[in-house]
């Protein structure tokens, strides 16, 4: 397995994990009973789900300006939530 193929597999695995957390958090937003538990579900979507998705996209982009922009966006998500 070449390096490019292993990077593709790792990045798609990160994106699948991030998608899983986004879906679980969205279901939590719908099913949770009160505002505070819904806020927790929204926090899971924002930090964990978006974090894994952005890291997977960074691996796909390689070492470029796009990666720097994605990391900046990740820092905004983490500091904002």
C-alpha positions as CSV (number, residue, x, y, z in Angstrom):
1,X,0.0,0.0,0.0
2,X,1.5,3.3,-1.0
3,X,1.6,6.4,1.1
4,X,-1.1,8.2,-0.9
5,X,-3.4,5.3,-0.5
6,X,-2.9,5.1,3.2
7,X,-3.5,8.9,3.5
8,X,-6.7,8.4,1.6
9,X,-7.8,5.6,3.8
10,X,-7.0,7.5,7.0
11,X,-8.7,10.7,5.8
12,X,-11.9,8.9,4.8
13,X,-11.9,7.1,8.1
14,X,-11.7,10.5,9.9
15,X,-14.5,11.8,7.8
16,X,-16.7,8.7,8.5
17,X,-16.1,9.1,12.2
18,X,-16.9,12.8,12.0
19,X,-20.1,12.0,10.1
20,X,-21.1,9.5,12.7
21,X,-20.8,12.1,15.5
22,X,-22.7,14.7,13.5
23,X,-25.5,12.2,12.9
24,X,-25.6,11.1,16.6
25,X,-25.6,14.7,17.7
26,X,-28.4,15.6,15.3
27,X,-30.5,12.7,16.6
28,X,-29.7,13.9,20.1
29,X,-31.0,17.4,19.3
30,X,-34.3,15.9,18.2
31,X,-34.7,13.4,21.0
32,X,-33.4,15.1,24.1
33,X,-36.0,16.4,26.6
34,X,-34.7,19.8,27.8
35,X,-32.6,22.7,26.6
36,X,-29.4,21.8,28.5
37,X,-29.1,18.3,27.1
38,X,-29.9,19.7,23.7
39,X,-27.0,22.1,24.1
40,X,-24.7,19.2,25.0
41,X,-25.8,17.4,21.7
42,X,-25.1,20.6,19.8
43,X,-21.7,20.8,21.4
44,X,-20.9,17.2,20.3
45,X,-21.8,18.2,16.7
46,X,-19.7,21.3,16.8
47,X,-16.5,20.1,18.4
48,X,-16.1,16.4,17.8
49,X,-18.0,16.0,14.5
50,X,-16.7,19.1,12.8
51,X,-13.2,18.5,14.2
52,X,-12.9,15.0,12.7
53,X,-14.4,16.2,9.4
54,X,-12.0,19.1,9.1
55,X,-9.0,16.9,10.0
56,X,-10.0,14.4,7.3
57,X,-10.2,17.3,4.8
58,X,-6.8,18.6,5.9
59,X,-5.3,15.2,5.2
60,X,-6.9,15.2,1.7
61,X,-5.7,18.7,1.0
62,X,-2.0,17.9,1.9
63,X,0.4,20.7,2.8
64,X,-1.2,23.7,1.2
65,X,-2.9,27.0,1.9
66,X,-6.2,25.1,2.0
67,X,-4.9,23.1,5.0
68,X,-4.0,26.3,6.8
69,X,-7.4,27.7,6.2
70,X,-9.1,24.5,7.4
71,X,-7.0,24.6,10.6
72,X,-8.0,28.2,11.2
73,X,-11.6,27.2,10.8
74,X,-11.1,24.4,13.3
75,X,-9.6,26.8,15.8
76,X,-12.6,29.1,15.3
77,X,-15.0,26.2,16.0
78,X,-13.1,25.1,19.1
79,X,-12.8,28.6,20.6
80,X,-16.3,29.5,19.7
81,X,-17.9,26.5,21.4
